[in-house]
Amino acid sequence: MNPIMAAVAADITHRDEAAKLIRLSVRLVELGVNAELRDNNTALMVHRPEPGLPVWVFVGYGGMHYSWQNAERRHPTDDPEGMAKVLIEYLNR
């Protein structure tokens, strides 16, 4: 693959991953969770309801999963609704 094609492919991948994080962010905000996109839409910072460190969510595994807790936790990106619920449960532990 030539450098131009590689750059285009990387841009498409970045946009797809950003769109997945945006969908999750919107759903979390609708549910009353303080979440904000960071680092040029490559990460989602989700604040806990109680004082504590935020949870950082990324899209990984070829764009197939949301991941958090050092990629020890995962959820499919085709289910942002379910991910929002799982993440809320995780935040409230």
PyMOL Python script that loads the backbone (N, CA, C, O; Angstrom):
from pymol import cmd

cmd.read_pdbstr("""\
ATOM      1  N   MET A   1       0.857  -1.168   0.000  1.00  0.00           N
ATOM      2  CA  MET A   1       0.000   0.000   0.000  1.00  0.00           C
ATOM      3  C   MET A   1       0.902   1.230   0.000  1.00  0.00           C
ATOM      4  O   MET A   1       1.846   1.319   0.785  1.00  0.00           O
ATOM      5  N   ASN A   2       0.604   2.169  -0.882  1.00  0.00           N
ATOM      6  CA  ASN A   2       1.425   3.377  -0.936  1.00  0.00           C
ATOM      7  C   ASN A   2       1.075   4.300   0.240  1.00  0.00           C
ATOM      8  O   ASN A   2       0.040   4.116   0.880  1.00  0.00           O
ATOM      9  N   PRO A   3       1.925   5.284   0.526  1.00  0.00           N
ATOM     10  CA  PRO A   3       1.720   6.141   1.696  1.00  0.00           C
ATOM     11  C   PRO A   3       0.400   6.914   1.679  1.00  0.00           C
ATOM     12  O   PRO A   3      -0.196   7.142   2.732  1.00  0.00           O
ATOM     13  N   ILE A   4      -0.053   7.311   0.514  1.00  0.00           N
ATOM     14  CA  ILE A   4      -1.319   8.052   0.434  1.00  0.00           C
ATOM     15  C   ILE A   4      -2.483   7.141   0.799  1.00  0.00           C
ATOM     16  O   ILE A   4      -3.367   7.536   1.559  1.00  0.00           O
ATOM     17  N   MET A   5      -2.487   5.934   0.265  1.00  0.00           N
ATOM     18  CA  MET A   5      -3.544   4.975   0.581  1.00  0.00           C
ATOM     19  C   MET A   5      -3.526   4.632   2.076  1.00  0.00           C
ATOM     20  O   MET A   5      -4.581   4.500   2.697  1.00  0.00           O
ATOM     21  N   ALA A   6      -2.343   4.491   2.643  1.00  0.00           N
ATOM     22  CA  ALA A   6      -2.222   4.181   4.071  1.00  0.00           C
ATOM     23  C   ALA A   6      -2.785   5.322   4.916  1.00  0.00           C
ATOM     24  O   ALA A   6      -3.461   5.075   5.915  1.00  0.00           O
ATOM     25  N   ALA A   7      -2.515   6.564   4.528  1.00  0.00           N
ATOM     26  CA  ALA A   7      -3.026   7.723   5.254  1.00  0.00           C
ATOM     27  C   ALA A   7      -4.546   7.791   5.175  1.00  0.00           C
ATOM     28  O   ALA A   7      -5.206   8.097   6.168  1.00  0.00           O
ATOM     29  N   VAL A   8      -5.101   7.510   4.008  1.00  0.00           N
ATOM     30  CA  VAL A   8      -6.556   7.516   3.837  1.00  0.00           C
ATOM     31  C   VAL A   8      -7.183   6.423   4.702  1.00  0.00           C
ATOM     32  O   VAL A   8      -8.191   6.664   5.367  1.00  0.00           O
ATOM     33  N   ALA A   9      -6.605   5.242   4.700  1.00  0.00           N
ATOM     34  CA  ALA A   9      -7.127   4.135   5.514  1.00  0.00           C
ATOM     35  C   ALA A   9      -7.077   4.482   6.998  1.00  0.00           C
ATOM     36  O   ALA A   9      -8.021   4.191   7.733  1.00  0.00           O
ATOM     37  N   ALA A  10      -5.990   5.099   7.443  1.00  0.00           N
ATOM     38  CA  ALA A  10      -5.865   5.488   8.849  1.00  0.00           C
ATOM     39  C   ALA A  10      -6.900   6.535   9.217  1.00  0.00           C
ATOM     40  O   ALA A  10      -7.464   6.492  10.310  1.00  0.00           O
ATOM     41  N   ASP A  11      -7.158   7.483   8.307  1.00  0.00           N
ATOM     42  CA  ASP A  11      -8.151   8.524   8.561  1.00  0.00           C
ATOM     43  C   ASP A  11      -9.551   7.928   8.664  1.00  0.00           C
ATOM     44  O   ASP A  11     -10.330   8.315   9.535  1.00  0.00           O
ATOM     45  N   ILE A  12      -9.866   7.002   7.790  1.00  0.00           N
ATOM     46  CA  ILE A  12     -11.186   6.348   7.828  1.00  0.00           C
ATOM     47  C   ILE A  12     -11.347   5.586   9.139  1.00  0.00           C
ATOM     48  O   ILE A  12     -12.407   5.643   9.762  1.00  0.00           O
ATOM     49  N   THR A  13     -10.313   4.879   9.557  1.00  0.00           N
ATOM     50  CA  THR A  13     -10.357   4.131  10.815  1.00  0.00           C
ATOM     51  C   THR A  13     -10.563   5.077  11.990  1.00  0.00           C
ATOM     52  O   THR A  13     -11.378   4.807  12.873  1.00  0.00           O
ATOM     53  N   HIS A  14      -9.825   6.188  12.004  1.00  0.00           N
ATOM     54  CA  HIS A  14      -9.949   7.169  13.089  1.00  0.00           C
ATOM     55  C   HIS A  14     -11.377   7.724  13.144  1.00  0.00           C
ATOM     56  O   HIS A  14     -11.954   7.840  14.225  1.00  0.00           O
ATOM     57  N   ARG A  15     -11.943   8.065  11.991  1.00  0.00           N
ATOM     58  CA  ARG A  15     -13.300   8.615  11.963  1.00  0.00           C
ATOM     59  C   ARG A  15     -14.321   7.601  12.456  1.00  0.00           C
ATOM     60  O   ARG A  15     -15.259   7.960  13.168  1.00  0.00           O
ATOM     61  N   ASP A  16     -14.147   6.335  12.082  1.00  0.00           N
ATOM     62  CA  ASP A  16     -15.065   5.283  12.522  1.00  0.00           C
ATOM     63  C   ASP A  16     -14.993   5.104  14.039  1.00  0.00           C
ATOM     64  O   ASP A  16     -16.023   4.999  14.704  1.00  0.00           O
ATOM     65  N   GLU A  17     -13.791   5.071  14.574  1.00  0.00           N
ATOM     66  CA  GLU A  17     -13.617   4.910  16.020  1.00  0.00           C
ATOM     67  C   GLU A  17     -14.166   6.130  16.763  1.00  0.00           C
ATOM     68  O   GLU A  17     -14.792   5.985  17.813  1.00  0.00           O
ATOM     69  N   ALA A  18     -13.937   7.322  16.229  1.00  0.00           N
ATOM     70  CA  ALA A  18     -14.460   8.542  16.849  1.00  0.00           C
ATOM     71  C   ALA A  18     -15.982   8.533  16.852  1.00  0.00           C
ATOM     72  O   ALA A  18     -16.598   8.915  17.847  1.00  0.00           O
ATOM     73  N   ALA A  19     -16.597   8.104  15.757  1.00  0.00           N
ATOM     74  CA  ALA A  19     -18.064   8.040  15.682  1.00  0.00           C
ATOM     75  C   ALA A  19     -18.614   7.090  16.741  1.00  0.00           C
ATOM     76  O   ALA A  19     -19.657   7.362  17.334  1.00  0.00           O
ATOM     77  N   LYS A  20     -17.927   5.986  16.981  1.00  0.00           N
ATOM     78  CA  LYS A  20     -18.375   5.030  18.001  1.00  0.00           C
ATOM     79  C   LYS A  20     -18.279   5.638  19.397  1.00  0.00           C
ATOM     80  O   LYS A  20     -19.173   5.438  20.219  1.00  0.00           O
ATOM     81  N   LEU A  21     -17.220   6.368  19.670  1.00  0.00           N
ATOM     82  CA  LEU A  21     -17.092   7.031  20.965  1.00  0.00           C
ATOM     83  C   LEU A  21     -18.122   8.144  21.116  1.00  0.00           C
ATOM     84  O   LEU A  21     -18.649   8.357  22.208  1.00  0.00           O
ATOM     85  N   ILE A  22     -18.407   8.846  20.041  1.00  0.00           N
ATOM     86  CA  ILE A  22     -19.422   9.912  20.090  1.00  0.00           C
ATOM     87  C   ILE A  22     -20.788   9.318  20.408  1.00  0.00           C
ATOM     88  O   ILE A  22     -21.515   9.861  21.239  1.00  0.00           O
ATOM     89  N   ARG A  23     -21.152   8.206  19.757  1.00  0.00           N
ATOM     90  CA  ARG A  23     -22.441   7.560  20.039  1.00  0.00           C
ATOM     91  C   ARG A  23     -22.534   7.152  21.509  1.00  0.00           C
ATOM     92  O   ARG A  23     -23.569   7.350  22.146  1.00  0.00           O
ATOM     93  N   LEU A  24     -21.459   6.587  22.044  1.00  0.00           N
ATOM     94  CA  LEU A  24     -21.463   6.203  23.447  1.00  0.00           C
ATOM     95  C   LEU A  24     -21.562   7.424  24.348  1.00  0.00           C
ATOM     96  O   LEU A  24     -22.308   7.411  25.327  1.00  0.00           O
ATOM     97  N   SER A  25     -20.829   8.464  24.033  1.00  0.00           N
ATOM     98  CA  SER A  25     -20.852   9.690  24.825  1.00  0.00           C
ATOM     99  C   SER A  25     -22.258  10.287  24.883  1.00  0.00           C
ATOM    100  O   SER A  25     -22.726  10.685  25.950  1.00  0.00           O
ATOM    101  N   VAL A  26     -22.918  10.346  23.746  1.00  0.00           N
ATOM    102  CA  VAL A  26     -24.283  10.893  23.694  1.00  0.00           C
ATOM    103  C   VAL A  26     -25.210  10.064  24.578  1.00  0.00           C
ATOM    104  O   VAL A  26     -26.008  10.618  25.333  1.00  0.00           O
ATOM    105  N   ARG A  27     -25.109   8.752  24.489  1.00  0.00           N
ATOM    106  CA  ARG A  27     -25.976   7.881  25.289  1.00  0.00           C
ATOM    107  C   ARG A  27     -25.709   8.061  26.784  1.00  0.00           C
ATOM    108  O   ARG A  27     -26.646   8.109  27.581  1.00  0.00           O
ATOM    109  N   LEU A  28     -24.448   8.159  27.160  1.00  0.00           N
ATOM    110  CA  LEU A  28     -24.118   8.355  28.571  1.00  0.00           C
ATOM    111  C   LEU A  28     -24.656   9.686  29.090  1.00  0.00           C
ATOM    112  O   LEU A  28     -25.211   9.747  30.187  1.00  0.00           O
ATOM    113  N   VAL A  29     -24.494  10.745  28.308  1.00  0.00           N
ATOM    114  CA  VAL A  29     -24.988  12.060  28.716  1.00  0.00           C
ATOM    115  C   VAL A  29     -26.512  12.029  28.841  1.00  0.00           C
ATOM    116  O   VAL A  29     -27.067  12.629  29.761  1.00  0.00           O
ATOM    117  N   GLU A  30     -27.186  11.340  27.934  1.00  0.00           N
ATOM    118  CA  GLU A  30     -28.654  11.195  28.029  1.00  0.00           C
ATOM    119  C   GLU A  30     -29.057  10.501  29.329  1.00  0.00           C
ATOM    120  O   GLU A  30     -30.126  10.773  29.875  1.00  0.00           O
ATOM    121  N   LEU A  31     -28.204   9.610  29.821  1.00  0.00           N
ATOM    122  CA  LEU A  31     -28.483   8.885  31.058  1.00  0.00           C
ATOM    123  C   LEU A  31     -27.979   9.621  32.296  1.00  0.00           C
ATOM    124  O   LEU A  31     -28.063   9.099  33.407  1.00  0.00           O
ATOM    125  N   GLY A  32     -27.456  10.834  32.108  1.00  0.00           N
ATOM    126  CA  GLY A  32     -27.031  11.666  33.227  1.00  0.00           C
ATOM    127  C   GLY A  32     -25.604  11.450  33.691  1.00  0.00           C
ATOM    128  O   GLY A  32     -25.238  11.871  34.788  1.00  0.00           O
ATOM    129  N   VAL A  33     -24.795  10.799  32.871  1.00  0.00           N
ATOM    130  CA  VAL A  33     -23.393  10.545  33.227  1.00  0.00           C
ATOM    131  C   VAL A  33     -22.521  11.627  32.603  1.00  0.00           C
ATOM    132  O   VAL A  33     -22.689  11.964  31.431  1.00  0.00           O
ATOM    133  N   ASN A  34     -21.602  12.166  33.374  1.00  0.00           N
ATOM    134  CA  ASN A  34     -20.687  13.192  32.890  1.00  0.00           C
ATOM    135  C   ASN A  34     -19.574  12.512  32.084  1.00  0.00           C
ATOM    136  O   ASN A  34     -18.683  11.884  32.656  1.00  0.00           O
ATOM    137  N   ALA A  35     -19.631  12.639  30.772  1.00  0.00           N
ATOM    138  CA  ALA A  35     -18.637  12.031  29.887  1.00  0.00           C
ATOM    139  C   ALA A  35     -18.207  13.061  28.860  1.00  0.00           C
ATOM    140  O   ALA A  35     -19.030  13.815  28.342  1.00  0.00           O
ATOM    141  N   GLU A  36     -16.910  13.089  28.568  1.00  0.00           N
ATOM    142  CA  GLU A  36     -16.422  14.063  27.592  1.00  0.00           C
ATOM    143  C   GLU A  36     -15.372  13.433  26.682  1.00  0.00           C
ATOM    144  O   GLU A  36     -14.510  12.672  27.121  1.00  0.00           O
ATOM    145  N   LEU A  37     -15.471  13.769  25.428  1.00  0.00           N
ATOM    146  CA  LEU A  37     -14.496  13.288  24.449  1.00  0.00           C
ATOM    147  C   LEU A  37     -13.188  14.031  24.649  1.00  0.00           C
ATOM    148  O   LEU A  37     -13.176  15.231  24.921  1.00  0.00           O
ATOM    149  N   ARG A  38     -12.089  13.306  24.512  1.00  0.00           N
ATOM    150  CA  ARG A  38     -10.779  13.890  24.711  1.00  0.00           C
ATOM    151  C   ARG A  38      -9.844  13.466  23.600  1.00  0.00           C
ATOM    152  O   ARG A  38     -10.152  12.564  22.822  1.00  0.00           O
ATOM    153  N   ASP A  39      -8.706  14.122  23.532  1.00  0.00           N
ATOM    154  CA  ASP A  39      -7.617  13.755  22.630  1.00  0.00           C
ATOM    155  C   ASP A  39      -8.082  13.540  21.190  1.00  0.00           C
ATOM    156  O   ASP A  39      -7.876  12.478  20.602  1.00  0.00           O
ATOM    157  N   ASN A  40      -8.716  14.582  20.640  1.00  0.00           N
ATOM    158  CA  ASN A  40      -9.134  14.536  19.243  1.00  0.00           C
ATOM    159  C   ASN A  40     -10.086  13.369  18.966  1.00  0.00           C
ATOM    160  O   ASN A  40      -9.993  12.696  17.939  1.00  0.00           O
ATOM    161  N   ASN A  41     -11.007  13.148  19.917  1.00  0.00           N
ATOM    162  CA  ASN A  41     -12.027  12.103  19.821  1.00  0.00           C
ATOM    163  C   ASN A  41     -11.455  10.691  19.785  1.00  0.00           C
ATOM    164  O   ASN A  41     -12.056   9.797  19.188  1.00  0.00           O
ATOM    165  N   THR A  42     -10.307  10.479  20.412  1.00  0.00           N
ATOM    166  CA  THR A  42      -9.732   9.135  20.460  1.00  0.00           C
ATOM    167  C   THR A  42      -9.961   8.472  21.805  1.00  0.00           C
ATOM    168  O   THR A  42      -9.645   7.296  21.982  1.00  0.00           O
ATOM    169  N   ALA A  43     -10.514   9.227  22.763  1.00  0.00           N
ATOM    170  CA  ALA A  43     -10.764   8.678  24.097  1.00  0.00           C
ATOM    171  C   ALA A  43     -11.990   9.363  24.690  1.00  0.00           C
ATOM    172  O   ALA A  43     -12.306  10.506  24.362  1.00  0.00           O
ATOM    173  N   LEU A  44     -12.663   8.643  25.561  1.00  0.00           N
ATOM    174  CA  LEU A  44     -13.814   9.177  26.272  1.00  0.00           C
ATOM    175  C   LEU A  44     -13.494   9.130  27.759  1.00  0.00           C
ATOM    176  O   LEU A  44     -13.212   8.065  28.309  1.00  0.00           O
ATOM    177  N   MET A  45     -13.539  10.287  28.404  1.00  0.00           N
ATOM    178  CA  MET A  45     -13.289  10.362  29.842  1.00  0.00           C
ATOM    179  C   MET A  45     -14.644  10.399  30.537  1.00  0.00           C
ATOM    180  O   MET A  45     -15.443  11.311  30.325  1.00  0.00           O
ATOM    181  N   VAL A  46     -14.886   9.394  31.367  1.00  0.00           N
ATOM    182  CA  VAL A  46     -16.168   9.256  32.053  1.00  0.00           C
ATOM    183  C   VAL A  46     -15.932   9.480  33.539  1.00  0.00           C
ATOM    184  O   VAL A  46     -15.149   8.774  34.174  1.00  0.00           O
ATOM    185  N   HIS A  47     -16.625  10.476  34.078  1.00  0.00           N
ATOM    186  CA  HIS A  47     -16.454  10.826  35.487  1.00  0.00           C
ATOM    187  C   HIS A  47     -17.320   9.942  36.367  1.00  0.00           C
ATOM    188  O   HIS A  47     -18.444   9.588  36.012  1.00  0.00           O
ATOM    189  N   ARG A  48     -16.777   9.599  37.509  1.00  0.00           N
ATOM    190  CA  ARG A  48     -17.529   8.801  38.486  1.00  0.00           C
ATOM    191  C   ARG A  48     -18.539   9.694  39.210  1.00  0.00           C
ATOM    192  O   ARG A  48     -18.333  10.902  39.329  1.00  0.00           O
ATOM    193  N   PRO A  49     -19.639   9.088  39.696  1.00  0.00           N
ATOM    194  CA  PRO A  49     -20.621   9.901  40.432  1.00  0.00           C
ATOM    195  C   PRO A  49     -20.068  10.391  41.773  1.00  0.00           C
ATOM    196  O   PRO A  49     -20.457  11.456  42.253  1.00  0.00           O
ATOM    197  N   GLU A  50     -19.172   9.625  42.371  1.00  0.00           N
ATOM    198  CA  GLU A  50     -18.518   9.996  43.627  1.00  0.00           C
ATOM    199  C   GLU A  50     -17.096  10.445  43.292  1.00  0.00           C
ATOM    200  O   GLU A  50     -16.591  10.135  42.213  1.00  0.00           O
ATOM    201  N   PRO A  51     -16.449  11.164  44.197  1.00  0.00           N
ATOM    202  CA  PRO A  51     -15.058  11.543  43.927  1.00  0.00           C
ATOM    203  C   PRO A  51     -14.194  10.314  43.633  1.00  0.00           C
ATOM    204  O   PRO A  51     -14.328   9.271  44.273  1.00  0.00           O
ATOM    205  N   GLY A  52     -13.341  10.463  42.689  1.00  0.00           N
ATOM    206  CA  GLY A  52     -12.436   9.384  42.298  1.00  0.00           C
ATOM    207  C   GLY A  52     -11.915   9.632  40.899  1.00  0.00           C
ATOM    208  O   GLY A  52     -12.337  10.566  40.218  1.00  0.00           O
ATOM    209  N   LEU A  53     -11.008   8.797  40.489  1.00  0.00           N
ATOM    210  CA  LEU A  53     -10.429   8.940  39.157  1.00  0.00           C
ATOM    211  C   LEU A  53     -11.456   8.588  38.082  1.00  0.00           C
ATOM    212  O   LEU A  53     -12.266   7.681  38.273  1.00  0.00           O
ATOM    213  N   PRO A  54     -11.428   9.295  36.961  1.00  0.00           N
ATOM    214  CA  PRO A  54     -12.360   8.973  35.880  1.00  0.00           C
ATOM    215  C   PRO A  54     -11.974   7.654  35.205  1.00  0.00           C
ATOM    216  O   PRO A  54     -10.863   7.149  35.367  1.00  0.00           O
ATOM    217  N   VAL A  55     -12.910   7.126  34.460  1.00  0.00           N
ATOM    218  CA  VAL A  55     -12.666   5.926  33.672  1.00  0.00           C
ATOM    219  C   VAL A  55     -12.440   6.370  32.234  1.00  0.00           C
ATOM    220  O   VAL A  55     -13.222   7.145  31.685  1.00  0.00           O
ATOM    221  N   TRP A  56     -11.374   5.877  31.634  1.00  0.00           N
ATOM    222  CA  TRP A  56     -11.065   6.201  30.248  1.00  0.00           C
ATOM    223  C   TRP A  56     -11.530   5.055  29.359  1.00  0.00           C
ATOM    224  O   TRP A  56     -11.203   3.894  29.603  1.00  0.00           O
ATOM    225  N   VAL A  57     -12.291   5.393  28.333  1.00  0.00           N
ATOM    226  CA  VAL A  57     -12.824   4.389  27.405  1.00  0.00           C
ATOM    227  C   VAL A  57     -12.221   4.644  26.029  1.00  0.00           C
ATOM    228  O   VAL A  57     -12.137   5.784  25.572  1.00  0.00           O
ATOM    229  N   PHE A  58     -11.807   3.572  25.387  1.00  0.00           N
ATOM    230  CA  PHE A  58     -11.216   3.634  24.052  1.00  0.00           C
ATOM    231  C   PHE A  58     -11.921   2.639  23.144  1.00  0.00           C
ATOM    232  O   PHE A  58     -12.610   1.734  23.614  1.00  0.00           O
ATOM    233  N   VAL A  59     -11.747   2.811  21.859  1.00  0.00           N
ATOM    234  CA  VAL A  59     -12.187   1.806  20.887  1.00  0.00           C
ATOM    235  C   VAL A  59     -10.940   1.051  20.460  1.00  0.00           C
ATOM    236  O   VAL A  59      -9.952   1.652  20.038  1.00  0.00           O
ATOM    237  N   GLY A  60     -10.993  -0.249  20.571  1.00  0.00           N
ATOM    238  CA  GLY A  60      -9.836  -1.069  20.230  1.00  0.00           C
ATOM    239  C   GLY A  60     -10.243  -2.356  19.561  1.00  0.00           C
ATOM    240  O   GLY A  60     -11.387  -2.530  19.141  1.00  0.00           O
ATOM    241  N   TYR A  61      -9.295  -3.247  19.469  1.00  0.00           N
ATOM    242  CA  TYR A  61      -9.527  -4.564  18.878  1.00  0.00           C
ATOM    243  C   TYR A  61     -10.109  -4.429  17.470  1.00  0.00           C
ATOM    244  O   TYR A  61     -11.116  -5.051  17.133  1.00  0.00           O
ATOM    245  N   GLY A  62      -9.445  -3.597  16.654  1.00  0.00           N
ATOM    246  CA  GLY A  62      -9.870  -3.414  15.267  1.00  0.00           C
ATOM    247  C   GLY A  62     -11.197  -2.694  15.135  1.00  0.00           C
ATOM    248  O   GLY A  62     -11.900  -2.860  14.138  1.00  0.00           O
ATOM    249  N   GLY A  63     -11.548  -1.886  16.142  1.00  0.00           N
ATOM    250  CA  GLY A  63     -12.803  -1.146  16.107  1.00  0.00           C
ATOM    251  C   GLY A  63     -13.999  -1.964  16.547  1.00  0.00           C
ATOM    252  O   GLY A  63     -15.137  -1.505  16.444  1.00  0.00           O
ATOM    253  N   MET A  64     -13.760  -3.164  17.034  1.00  0.00           N
ATOM    254  CA  MET A  64     -14.855  -4.071  17.385  1.00  0.00           C
ATOM    255  C   MET A  64     -15.325  -3.950  18.841  1.00  0.00           C
ATOM    256  O   MET A  64     -16.439  -4.363  19.164  1.00  0.00           O
ATOM    257  N   HIS A  65     -14.486  -3.389  19.721  1.00  0.00           N
ATOM    258  CA  HIS A  65     -14.841  -3.329  21.133  1.00  0.00           C
ATOM    259  C   HIS A  65     -14.481  -1.983  21.753  1.00  0.00           C
ATOM    260  O   HIS A  65     -13.472  -1.365  21.415  1.00  0.00           O
ATOM    261  N   TYR A  66     -15.347  -1.549  22.679  1.00  0.00           N
ATOM    262  CA  TYR A  66     -14.962  -0.501  23.615  1.00  0.00           C
ATOM    263  C   TYR A  66     -14.107  -1.194  24.655  1.00  0.00           C
ATOM    264  O   TYR A  66     -14.357  -2.353  24.988  1.00  0.00           O
ATOM    265  N   SER A  67     -13.107  -0.511  25.172  1.00  0.00           N
ATOM    266  CA  SER A  67     -12.299  -1.110  26.233  1.00  0.00           C
ATOM    267  C   SER A  67     -12.027  -0.066  27.304  1.00  0.00           C
ATOM    268  O   SER A  67     -11.945   1.132  27.034  1.00  0.00           O
ATOM    269  N   TRP A  68     -11.889  -0.564  28.535  1.00  0.00           N
ATOM    270  CA  TRP A  68     -11.556   0.280  29.663  1.00  0.00           C
ATOM    271  C   TRP A  68     -10.858  -0.580  30.705  1.00  0.00           C
ATOM    272  O   TRP A  68     -10.756  -1.797  30.547  1.00  0.00           O
ATOM    273  N   GLN A  69     -10.379   0.052  31.769  1.00  0.00           N
ATOM    274  CA  GLN A  69      -9.605  -0.611  32.819  1.00  0.00           C
ATOM    275  C   GLN A  69      -8.411  -1.343  32.208  1.00  0.00           C
ATOM    276  O   GLN A  69      -8.269  -2.558  32.345  1.00  0.00           O
ATOM    277  N   ASN A  70      -7.560  -0.576  31.532  1.00  0.00           N
ATOM    278  CA  ASN A  70      -6.347  -1.118  30.904  1.00  0.00           C
ATOM    279  C   ASN A  70      -6.660  -2.251  29.939  1.00  0.00           C
ATOM    280  O   ASN A  70      -5.899  -3.213  29.834  1.00  0.00           O
ATOM    281  N   ALA A  71      -7.769  -2.138  29.241  1.00  0.00           N
ATOM    282  CA  ALA A  71      -8.236  -3.115  28.245  1.00  0.00           C
ATOM    283  C   ALA A  71      -8.568  -4.474  28.867  1.00  0.00           C
ATOM    284  O   ALA A  71      -8.683  -5.472  28.156  1.00  0.00           O
ATOM    285  N   GLU A  72      -8.723  -4.511  30.194  1.00  0.00           N
ATOM    286  CA  GLU A  72      -9.151  -5.749  30.836  1.00  0.00           C
ATOM    287  C   GLU A  72     -10.658  -5.946  30.674  1.00  0.00           C
ATOM    288  O   GLU A  72     -11.147  -7.073  30.745  1.00  0.00           O
ATOM    289  N   ARG A  73     -11.390  -4.866  30.459  1.00  0.00           N
ATOM    290  CA  ARG A  73     -12.839  -4.921  30.269  1.00  0.00           C
ATOM    291  C   ARG A  73     -13.147  -4.517  28.843  1.00  0.00           C
ATOM    292  O   ARG A  73     -12.536  -3.595  28.303  1.00  0.00           O
ATOM    293  N   ARG A  74     -14.116  -5.225  28.223  1.00  0.00           N
ATOM    294  CA  ARG A  74     -14.489  -4.933  26.836  1.00  0.00           C
ATOM    295  C   ARG A  74     -15.993  -5.096  26.658  1.00  0.00           C
ATOM    296  O   ARG A  74     -16.666  -5.800  27.412  1.00  0.00           O
ATOM    297  N   HIS A  75     -16.497  -4.408  25.618  1.00  0.00           N
ATOM    298  CA  HIS A  75     -17.901  -4.535  25.220  1.00  0.00           C
ATOM    299  C   HIS A  75     -17.974  -4.232  23.727  1.00  0.00           C
ATOM    300  O   HIS A  75     -17.275  -3.334  23.258  1.00  0.00           O
ATOM    301  N   PRO A  76     -18.796  -4.949  22.970  1.00  0.00           N
ATOM    302  CA  PRO A  76     -18.876  -4.726  21.518  1.00  0.00           C
ATOM    303  C   PRO A  76     -19.321  -3.305  21.164  1.00  0.00           C
ATOM    304  O   PRO A  76     -20.219  -2.750  21.798  1.00  0.00           O
ATOM    305  N   THR A  77     -18.690  -2.732  20.155  1.00  0.00           N
ATOM    306  CA  THR A  77     -19.027  -1.366  19.741  1.00  0.00           C
ATOM    307  C   THR A  77     -20.357  -1.277  19.008  1.00  0.00           C
ATOM    308  O   THR A  77     -20.884  -0.181  18.821  1.00  0.00           O
ATOM    309  N   ASP A  78     -20.907  -2.412  18.589  1.00  0.00           N
ATOM    310  CA  ASP A  78     -22.199  -2.345  17.909  1.00  0.00           C
ATOM    311  C   ASP A  78     -23.363  -2.280  18.907  1.00  0.00           C
ATOM    312  O   ASP A  78     -24.526  -2.374  18.514  1.00  0.00           O
ATOM    313  N   ASP A  79     -23.047  -2.119  20.190  1.00  0.00           N
ATOM    314  CA  ASP A  79     -24.062  -2.033  21.244  1.00  0.00           C
ATOM    315  C   ASP A  79     -23.756  -0.891  22.209  1.00  0.00           C
ATOM    316  O   ASP A  79     -23.445  -1.139  23.374  1.00  0.00           O
ATOM    317  N   PRO A  80     -23.841   0.377  21.736  1.00  0.00           N
ATOM    318  CA  PRO A  80     -23.541   1.494  22.642  1.00  0.00           C
ATOM    319  C   PRO A  80     -24.528   1.595  23.806  1.00  0.00           C
ATOM    320  O   PRO A  80     -24.156   2.025  24.897  1.00  0.00           O
ATOM    321  N   GLU A  81     -25.781   1.201  23.577  1.00  0.00           N
ATOM    322  CA  GLU A  81     -26.780   1.221  24.656  1.00  0.00           C
ATOM    323  C   GLU A  81     -26.351   0.275  25.778  1.00  0.00           C
ATOM    324  O   GLU A  81     -26.338   0.650  26.951  1.00  0.00           O
ATOM    325  N   GLY A  82     -26.003  -0.952  25.402  1.00  0.00           N
ATOM    326  CA  GLY A  82     -25.565  -1.932  26.386  1.00  0.00           C
ATOM    327  C   GLY A  82     -24.282  -1.505  27.069  1.00  0.00           C
ATOM    328  O   GLY A  82     -24.117  -1.705  28.273  1.00  0.00           O
ATOM    329  N   MET A  83     -23.382  -0.924  26.314  1.00  0.00           N
ATOM    330  CA  MET A  83     -22.120  -0.456  26.883  1.00  0.00           C
ATOM    331  C   MET A  83     -22.382   0.624  27.923  1.00  0.00           C
ATOM    332  O   MET A  83     -21.752   0.631  28.980  1.00  0.00           O
ATOM    333  N   ALA A  84     -23.302   1.534  27.635  1.00  0.00           N
ATOM    334  CA  ALA A  84     -23.620   2.595  28.587  1.00  0.00           C
ATOM    335  C   ALA A  84     -24.113   1.985  29.900  1.00  0.00           C
ATOM    336  O   ALA A  84     -23.711   2.421  30.978  1.00  0.00           O
ATOM    337  N   LYS A  85     -24.972   0.990  29.810  1.00  0.00           N
ATOM    338  CA  LYS A  85     -25.499   0.346  31.019  1.00  0.00           C
ATOM    339  C   LYS A  85     -24.395  -0.384  31.784  1.00  0.00           C
ATOM    340  O   LYS A  85     -24.314  -0.281  33.008  1.00  0.00           O
ATOM    341  N   VAL A  86     -23.553  -1.114  31.068  1.00  0.00           N
ATOM    342  CA  VAL A  86     -22.440  -1.839  31.707  1.00  0.00           C
ATOM    343  C   VAL A  86     -21.495  -0.852  32.377  1.00  0.00           C
ATOM    344  O   VAL A  86     -21.034  -1.092  33.493  1.00  0.00           O
ATOM    345  N   LEU A  87     -21.207   0.246  31.712  1.00  0.00           N
ATOM    346  CA  LEU A  87     -20.282   1.230  32.256  1.00  0.00           C
ATOM    347  C   LEU A  87     -20.874   1.914  33.494  1.00  0.00           C
ATOM    348  O   LEU A  87     -20.155   2.173  34.458  1.00  0.00           O
ATOM    349  N   ILE A  88     -22.162   2.201  33.472  1.00  0.00           N
ATOM    350  CA  ILE A  88     -22.802   2.800  34.633  1.00  0.00           C
ATOM    351  C   ILE A  88     -22.716   1.846  35.829  1.00  0.00           C
ATOM    352  O   ILE A  88     -22.422   2.275  36.945  1.00  0.00           O
ATOM    353  N   GLU A  89     -22.969   0.569  35.600  1.00  0.00           N
ATOM    354  CA  GLU A  89     -22.827  -0.418  36.679  1.00  0.00           C
ATOM    355  C   GLU A  89     -21.388  -0.441  37.208  1.00  0.00           C
ATOM    356  O   GLU A  89     -21.156  -0.494  38.416  1.00  0.00           O
ATOM    357  N   TYR A  90     -20.436  -0.399  36.282  1.00  0.00           N
ATOM    358  CA  TYR A  90     -19.025  -0.407  36.665  1.00  0.00           C
ATOM    359  C   TYR A  90     -18.693   0.843  37.503  1.00  0.00           C
ATOM    360  O   TYR A  90     -17.972   0.746  38.496  1.00  0.00           O
ATOM    361  N   LEU A  91     -19.205   1.989  37.112  1.00  0.00           N
ATOM    362  CA  LEU A  91     -18.929   3.248  37.822  1.00  0.00           C
ATOM    363  C   LEU A  91     -19.513   3.247  39.215  1.00  0.00           C
ATOM    364  O   LEU A  91     -18.949   3.854  40.126  1.00  0.00           O
ATOM    365  N   ASN A  92     -20.626   2.581  39.393  1.00  0.00           N
ATOM    366  CA  ASN A  92     -21.323   2.601  40.678  1.00  0.00           C
ATOM    367  C   ASN A  92     -20.851   1.542  41.658  1.00  0.00           C
ATOM    368  O   ASN A  92     -21.387   1.443  42.761  1.00  0.00           O
ATOM    369  N   ARG A  93     -19.860   0.750  41.278  1.00  0.00           N
ATOM    370  CA  ARG A  93     -19.338  -0.283  42.200  1.00  0.00           C
ATOM    371  C   ARG A  93     -18.485   0.332  43.268  1.00  0.00           C
ATOM    372  O   ARG A  93     -17.964  -0.379  44.127  1.00  0.00           O
TER     373      ARG A  93
END
""", "prot")
cmd.dss("prot")
cmd.show_as("cartoon", "prot")
cmd.util.cbc("prot")
cmd.orient("prot")
